[in-house]
Amino acid sequence: MAAAAFYDLEGTLVSTNLVHTLGFYAKNQQGLFRTFKKSASTLLSIPIFAVTDQYSRKVFNDLFFKRYKGESEDRLRFFAEELFEDVLKPAIFPGTFELIEKSRSLGLRQIVVTGALDLSVTPLMKHLGIEDYVANRLEFVNGVATGRLLPPVLAAATKASWIRTFAEREGLSLSDSYAYTDSMSDLPMLSVVGHPAAVNPDMRLRQTALHHDWPILNLK
């Protein structure tokens, strides 16, 4: 039975996070005053994002993605390649390609499960050579973002649920599969596979990995 390697993205394979992406779009707003206002607002919100992310990933998503309300879908897609070249590509960890290639050599299917936006990570997935990935999707009405995400909202336990459903549909053995993430919030994702690993882990995940004798990888 086939198996897979499931990766979180931000903090695991690249050093960027969701705020970096939002900051890039804020700086590229049309109009000088609007650019300054959006950029300043984003910077002032960073401490709030950090606290809510520690408290609840759902609350974080509700607050964070409201920042995209009113954005044009065409504009977000237009800047996706520039976002990749300026922000995401330079942020790829030195060990990322080695990990992916080693995983491929084991015959594992490569799959990214990320809470980032689909339209922002597509060029990065092409660069990494990963065809299978799932990401959060903004809701658009008449081509304009509402500030809400379409279900399923990928975070914490939802990632694990998606992996289970995907594995069943694709005939993948989860007991023979691997999962890689940097955050304790993704513990459910690690718990559904037979071979979990902590990558560039935060303090809580590092302690959990040590307790369970999981591999701890540093791709930096």
C-alpha positions in Angstrom: 0.0 0.0 0.0 1.4 3.4 -0.9 2.4 6.0 1.7 3.0 9.8 1.7 4.9 12.5 3.3 2.7 15.3 4.6 4.3 18.7 5.2 3.2 21.9 6.9 4.7 24.8 5.0 5.4 28.0 6.9 8.0 27.6 9.5 8.6 24.0 8.3 9.9 24.3 4.7 10.1 28.1 4.5 10.9 30.7 7.2 8.0 33.0 6.3 4.6 33.2 7.9 1.1 34.5 7.0 2.0 38.0 8.2 4.9 38.3 5.8 2.5 37.5 2.9 -0.1 40.0 4.1 2.7 42.6 4.5 3.8 42.1 0.9 0.3 42.7 -0.4 -0.2 45.7 1.9 3.0 47.3 0.5 1.7 46.8 -3.0 -1.7 48.5 -2.4 -2.7 50.9 -5.1 -2.4 54.5 -4.0 0.3 55.9 -1.7 -2.0 56.8 1.2 -3.8 53.5 1.1 -0.4 51.7 1.0 0.8 53.5 4.2 -2.5 53.0 6.0 -2.7 49.3 5.2 1.0 48.7 6.0 0.9 50.6 9.3 -2.3 48.8 10.3 -0.7 45.4 9.5 2.4 46.2 11.6 0.3 47.3 14.5 -1.7 44.1 14.4 1.3 41.8 14.6 1.3 41.5 18.4 -2.5 40.8 18.3 -1.9 38.1 15.7 0.8 36.5 17.8 -1.3 36.3 20.9 -4.4 35.0 19.2 -2.3 32.4 17.4 -1.1 31.0 20.7 -4.6 31.1 22.1 -6.6 29.7 19.2 -5.8 29.1 15.6 -9.5 29.5 14.7 -9.6 32.9 16.4 -6.4 33.8 14.6 -7.8 32.9 11.2 -11.0 34.8 11.9 -9.0 38.0 12.7 -6.2 37.6 10.3 -8.0 36.9 7.0 -10.4 39.8 7.6 -7.4 41.9 6.5 -8.0 40.7 3.0 -11.6 42.1 2.8 -12.0 44.3 -0.2 -9.0 42.9 -2.1 -9.4 42.1 -5.8 -8.9 38.4 -6.7 -7.2 39.5 -9.9 -4.8 41.7 -8.1 -3.8 39.0 -5.5 -3.2 36.5 -8.4 -1.3 39.1 -10.4 1.2 39.7 -7.5 1.6 35.9 -6.7 4.7 35.5 -8.8 6.3 38.6 -7.4 5.5 37.4 -3.9 7.2 34.2 -4.7 10.3 35.8 -6.1 10.6 38.5 -3.4 9.4 36.8 -0.2 8.9 33.0 -0.5 11.8 31.8 -2.7 14.5 33.5 -0.5 12.8 32.1 2.6 13.2 28.4 1.6 15.2 26.7 4.3 18.6 25.3 3.1 17.6 21.7 4.0 14.2 21.8 2.4 15.1 20.3 -1.0 17.3 17.6 0.7 14.3 16.5 2.9 11.9 16.4 0.0 14.4 14.5 -2.3 15.1 12.0 0.5 11.4 11.5 1.0 10.9 11.0 -2.7 13.7 8.4 -2.8 11.6 6.4 -0.3 8.8 6.3 -2.8 6.6 8.6 -0.7 3.9 10.8 -2.3 4.7 14.5 -1.5 1.8 16.5 -0.1 1.7 20.0 1.5 -1.1 20.8 3.9 -0.9 24.5 4.8 -3.0 27.3 6.3 -1.6 29.7 3.8 -3.6 31.0 0.9 -3.8 28.8 -2.2 -3.2 31.7 -4.6 -0.1 32.8 -2.8 1.7 29.4 -2.6 1.0 28.0 -6.1 4.3 29.3 -7.5 6.2 27.9 -4.5 4.7 24.5 -5.0 5.8 24.5 -8.6 9.3 25.5 -7.6 9.4 22.6 -5.0 8.1 20.2 -7.5 5.1 19.3 -5.3 1.9 18.7 -7.3 -0.4 17.6 -4.3 -1.2 20.4 -1.9 -4.1 21.9 -0.1 -4.4 25.4 1.3 -6.9 27.9 2.6 -9.1 29.7 0.1 -10.5 33.2 0.4 -14.2 33.7 -0.4 -14.7 36.1 -3.3 -18.0 37.8 -4.3 -17.9 39.4 -7.7 -14.1 39.1 -7.7 -13.7 40.9 -4.3 -12.6 39.2 -1.1 -15.1 39.1 1.7 -12.5 38.6 4.4 -13.8 35.0 5.1 -12.3 31.6 4.2 -14.1 28.9 2.4 -14.5 25.6 4.3 -12.7 23.6 5.3 -10.5 26.1 7.1 -7.2 24.3 7.4 -5.8 24.6 11.0 -5.0 22.2 13.8 -7.5 19.3 13.9 -8.9 20.2 10.5 -5.6 19.4 8.9 -5.7 15.9 10.5 -9.2 15.4 9.2 -8.3 16.4 5.7 -5.3 14.0 5.8 -7.5 11.1 6.9 -10.0 11.8 4.2 -7.4 12.2 1.5 -5.5 9.1 2.5 -8.7 7.0 2.4 -9.6 8.4 -1.0 -6.2 7.9 -2.5 -5.5 4.5 -0.9 -2.6 5.7 1.3 -1.4 3.9 4.4 -1.2 6.5 7.2 0.7 4.0 9.5 3.4 4.0 6.8 3.2 7.8 6.2 5.3 10.7 7.5 4.4 14.1 8.7 6.5 17.2 9.3 5.7 20.4 11.1 7.2 23.1 13.3 4.2 24.0 15.5 2.5 22.4 18.4 -0.8 23.6 16.9 -0.3 20.8 14.3 0.0 18.1 16.8 -3.2 16.4 15.5 -1.5 16.3 12.0 1.5 14.5 13.5 -0.7 12.1 15.5 -2.5 10.6 12.5 0.7 9.2 10.8 3.0 6.4 11.8 6.2 8.5 11.4 5.8 12.0 12.9 8.7 14.5 12.9 9.3 17.9 14.4 11.0 20.3 12.0 12.5 23.6 13.4 10.1 23.1 16.3 8.7 25.6 18.7 9.4 25.0 22.4 6.2 23.0 23.1 6.6 20.8 20.1 10.2 20.1 20.9 9.3 19.0 24.4 6.5 16.8 23.0 8.9 15.3 20.4 11.5 14.5 23.0 8.8 12.9 25.2 7.6 10.6 22.4 11.1 10.1 20.9 10.1 11.6 17.6 12.9 12.8 15.2 13.7 16.5 15.5 15.0 18.1 12.3 16.7 21.4 11.7 16.4 22.6 8.1 17.8 26.1 8.8 
